[in-house]
């Protein structure tokens, strides 16, 4: 059986090659847009509890309750 030249979508026939060419054009435009977009390197602000030493420096829930912050 040979490959079909058309694809049926909602009872309408479309050229398979046209779909493939359109998809290639879309991917090329997407890649070109990604390359031209400037890359920003933002400084991350790390929360104290995000690192292992920071977790031990922050007060725990039990310490917080003992201090009367209910």
Secondary structure, 3 states (H helix, E strand, C coil): CCCCCEEEECCEEEEHHHHHHHHHHHHHHHHHHHHHCCCCCCCCCCCHHHCHHHHHHCCCHHHHHHCCCC
